[in-house]
Amino acid sequence: MPPENVQRLKALLPTTLGSEDIRSQVAADILRRSVFSARMASEPYLAQVRDVCAEVVAGRLSTAQARERLLRTLEAMGHSPSDPGGLENPASLRRLDLIVNTQADMAASVARLMSQDQGVLADFPAWELMRFEDRDKKRKDWPARWSAAGQSVGWQGALPTTATGRMVALKSSPIWRALGDGAGGFRDTLLNPYPPFAYSSGMDWMDVSRDEAEALGLAVPQSQKIEVPRLAPKEEP
């Protein structure tokens, strides 16, 4: 399924909760298949967020163009980029860029997970977590995050960085969920078992071939079952 369609299938989640309350009070599964923003209860605005992010992931809008569309709507609602509050201001340009990029990146990752049939998994059974986008302020604690996540799952299907200097694990390894859940006490994660694992992250997956995975020391199974997020709420029977 194209990432654009993944994005358009998301539900809307209006809320008056702040970021920390959303994290603690709303189930991660609901967050993964929803479009939401801290302290944003306007469903029409969230519908526009969903639409412009779908256009971004389809390549028809740039992040800047999406931001301008959202900003015009927010200004009509009485918000301004000059309002105080930093990232808590709905019209903060940095916040708008963060929302657009995060939504687009998540949709791309879910679409990628959906493409992992048994043929792909046989040829490329593992992922390596690598930096794909530069940042002015890079997180330097990814090895520590990896170590905490790996220890929390007993290194099931994953390699410690001390073994290779790289962050490599089977695509079915529970380390990916642990990494997104913030194992080790990290509170800036997105509760996703796929990239982006944390807000404003430039880290992403690179496929690792069977030969390379085995050479690194991973025990590659004959088949794998990977976690593919649901795209919409289950229908009532």
C-alpha positions as CSV (number, residue, x, y, z in Angstrom):
1,M,0.0,0.0,0.0
2,P,1.4,3.5,-0.9
3,P,2.4,5.6,2.1
4,E,-0.2,8.2,0.9
5,N,-3.0,5.7,1.5
6,V,-1.6,4.7,4.8
7,Q,-1.8,8.3,5.9
8,R,-5.4,8.8,4.6
9,L,-6.6,5.8,6.5
10,K,-5.7,7.2,9.9
11,A,-8.4,8.2,12.3
12,L,-8.7,11.6,13.9
13,L,-8.1,12.0,17.6
14,P,-9.1,15.4,18.9
15,T,-7.8,16.0,22.4
16,T,-7.3,18.7,25.0
17,L,-4.5,16.6,26.6
18,G,-0.8,17.7,26.6
19,S,2.0,15.5,25.3
20,E,2.8,13.7,28.5
21,D,-0.8,13.0,29.3
22,I,-1.4,11.7,25.8
23,R,1.6,9.4,26.2
24,S,0.4,8.1,29.6
25,Q,-3.4,8.0,29.0
26,V,-3.9,6.9,25.4
27,A,-3.1,3.4,24.2
28,A,-0.1,3.3,21.9
29,D,-2.0,1.3,19.3
30,I,-4.6,4.1,19.1
31,L,-1.9,6.7,18.7
32,R,-0.2,4.8,15.9
33,R,-3.3,4.8,13.8
34,S,-4.5,8.3,14.5
35,V,-3.7,11.9,13.6
36,F,-3.5,14.0,16.7
37,S,-1.7,17.0,18.2
38,A,-1.3,18.0,21.8
39,R,-4.1,20.3,23.0
40,M,-5.8,20.3,19.6
41,A,-9.5,19.5,19.8
42,S,-10.5,20.8,16.3
43,E,-11.4,17.8,14.1
44,P,-11.5,19.9,10.9
45,Y,-7.9,21.0,11.5
46,L,-6.8,17.5,12.2
47,A,-8.5,16.4,9.0
48,Q,-6.4,19.0,7.2
49,V,-3.3,17.7,8.9
50,R,-4.1,14.2,7.6
51,D,-4.7,15.5,4.1
52,V,-1.6,17.7,3.7
53,C,0.6,15.0,5.2
54,A,-0.7,12.5,2.6
55,E,0.2,15.1,-0.1
56,V,3.7,15.4,1.4
57,V,4.3,11.7,1.5
58,A,3.0,11.4,-2.1
59,G,5.5,14.1,-3.2
60,R,2.9,16.6,-4.2
61,L,3.7,19.1,-1.4
62,S,6.9,20.1,0.3
63,T,7.1,20.4,4.1
64,A,7.1,24.2,3.7
65,Q,4.0,24.2,1.5
66,A,2.2,21.9,4.0
67,R,3.2,24.2,6.9
68,E,1.8,27.2,5.1
69,R,-1.6,25.6,4.5
70,L,-1.9,24.6,8.1
71,L,-0.7,28.0,9.3
72,R,-3.5,29.7,7.3
73,T,-6.1,27.5,9.0
74,L,-4.6,28.1,12.4
75,E,-4.5,31.9,11.9
76,A,-8.2,31.8,10.9
77,M,-8.7,30.0,14.3
78,G,-7.0,32.8,16.1
79,H,-3.5,31.4,16.5
80,S,-0.3,33.1,15.4
81,P,3.4,32.0,15.1
82,S,4.2,35.0,17.3
83,D,2.1,33.7,20.2
84,P,4.1,32.6,23.3
85,G,4.5,29.0,24.3
86,G,7.2,27.7,22.0
87,L,6.3,24.2,20.8
88,E,3.1,24.4,22.8
89,N,1.8,27.1,20.5
90,P,-0.2,25.3,17.8
91,A,1.0,27.8,15.2
92,S,4.7,27.5,16.0
93,L,6.5,26.9,12.7
94,R,8.9,24.4,14.4
95,R,5.9,22.5,15.7
96,L,4.2,22.5,12.3
97,D,7.3,21.1,10.6
98,L,7.6,18.5,13.3
99,I,4.0,17.4,12.9
100,V,4.2,17.2,9.1
101,N,7.6,15.4,9.0
102,T,6.7,12.9,11.8
103,Q,3.3,12.0,10.2
104,A,5.0,11.5,6.7
105,D,7.8,9.4,8.1
106,M,5.5,7.2,10.1
107,A,3.3,6.6,7.0
108,A,6.4,5.7,5.0
109,S,7.5,3.2,7.6
110,V,4.1,1.5,7.9
111,A,4.0,1.2,4.1
112,R,7.4,-0.4,4.2
113,L,6.4,-2.9,6.9
114,M,3.4,-3.9,4.7
115,S,5.7,-4.7,1.8
116,Q,7.7,-7.2,3.8
117,D,6.5,-10.5,2.3
118,Q,8.3,-13.8,2.9
119,G,10.5,-13.4,-0.2
120,V,11.8,-10.0,1.0
121,L,12.3,-11.4,4.5
122,A,14.3,-14.3,3.2
123,D,16.7,-12.2,1.2
124,F,16.8,-9.3,3.7
125,P,16.0,-10.6,7.1
126,A,17.4,-7.8,9.2
127,W,17.5,-4.0,9.5
128,E,20.2,-1.7,10.6
129,L,19.4,1.5,12.4
130,M,21.4,4.3,10.8
131,R,21.4,8.0,10.5
132,F,19.8,9.1,7.2
133,E,19.1,12.8,7.9
134,D,21.4,15.3,9.5
135,R,20.3,17.4,12.5
136,D,21.7,20.5,14.0
137,K,21.6,18.8,17.4
138,K,22.1,15.1,16.9
139,R,21.2,12.7,19.7
140,K,24.4,11.1,20.8
141,D,22.7,8.5,22.9
142,W,21.4,6.0,20.3
143,P,23.9,3.3,21.3
144,A,22.7,3.7,24.9
145,R,19.0,3.5,23.7
146,W,19.9,0.4,21.7
147,S,21.6,-1.2,24.7
148,A,18.7,-0.5,27.0
149,A,16.2,-1.8,24.5
150,G,18.3,-4.9,23.8
151,Q,18.8,-5.7,27.5
152,S,15.0,-5.3,28.1
153,V,14.3,-8.1,25.5
154,G,17.3,-10.3,26.3
155,W,18.9,-9.4,22.9
156,Q,16.3,-11.6,21.2
157,G,17.2,-11.4,17.5
158,A,19.4,-8.4,18.0
159,L,23.2,-7.7,18.3
160,P,24.8,-5.5,21.0
161,T,26.7,-2.6,19.5
162,T,29.7,-3.9,21.5
163,A,29.8,-6.8,19.1
164,T,29.8,-4.9,15.8
165,G,29.6,-1.2,16.5
166,R,26.4,-1.3,14.5
167,M,22.7,-1.4,15.5
168,V,21.4,-4.5,13.7
169,A,18.5,-6.8,14.5
170,L,16.1,-9.2,12.8
171,K,13.0,-7.5,11.4
172,S,11.0,-9.6,13.8
173,S,13.1,-8.7,16.9
174,P,11.2,-7.2,19.8
175,I,14.0,-4.7,20.2
176,W,12.2,-2.4,17.7
177,R,9.1,-2.1,19.9
178,A,11.3,-1.7,23.0
179,L,13.3,1.1,21.3
180,G,10.0,2.9,20.4
181,D,8.6,2.4,23.9
182,G,11.6,4.2,25.4
183,A,13.2,1.3,27.2
184,G,15.7,2.7,29.7
185,G,13.5,5.6,30.6
186,F,13.7,7.7,27.4
187,R,10.6,10.0,27.3
188,D,10.9,11.5,23.8
189,T,9.9,8.4,21.9
190,L,6.9,8.0,19.8
191,L,5.8,4.5,21.0
192,N,6.3,3.1,17.5
193,P,8.0,-0.2,16.7
194,Y,9.3,1.5,13.5
195,P,11.0,4.8,12.6
196,P,10.8,7.5,13.7
197,F,11.4,6.0,17.1
198,A,11.8,9.5,18.7
199,Y,10.7,13.0,17.9
200,S,12.7,14.9,15.2
201,S,14.9,11.8,14.7
202,G,17.0,11.5,11.6
203,M,17.5,7.7,12.1
204,D,16.0,5.1,9.8
205,W,16.2,1.5,8.7
206,M,18.6,0.1,6.1
207,D,18.0,-3.5,4.8
208,V,20.6,-6.0,5.8
209,S,21.0,-9.1,3.5
210,R,20.9,-12.7,4.8
211,D,24.6,-13.2,4.1
212,E,25.6,-10.0,5.9
213,A,23.3,-10.7,8.9
214,E,24.8,-14.2,9.4
215,A,28.3,-12.9,9.0
216,L,27.6,-10.4,11.8
217,G,26.5,-13.2,14.0
218,L,22.7,-13.1,13.8
219,A,20.9,-16.5,13.8
220,V,18.5,-16.0,10.9
221,P,15.4,-18.2,11.0
222,Q,13.7,-19.9,8.1
223,S,10.8,-17.6,8.3
224,Q,9.8,-14.5,10.3
225,K,6.5,-12.9,11.4
226,I,6.8,-9.2,11.7
227,E,4.4,-6.7,13.4
228,V,2.3,-4.7,11.0
229,P,0.3,-2.0,12.6
230,R,-3.4,-1.8,12.0
231,L,-4.5,1.1,9.9
232,A,-8.0,1.6,11.3
233,P,-10.1,0.6,14.3
234,K,-11.5,-2.9,14.1
235,E,-15.1,-3.0,13.0
236,E,-17.6,-4.1,15.6
237,P,-19.0,-7.6,14.8
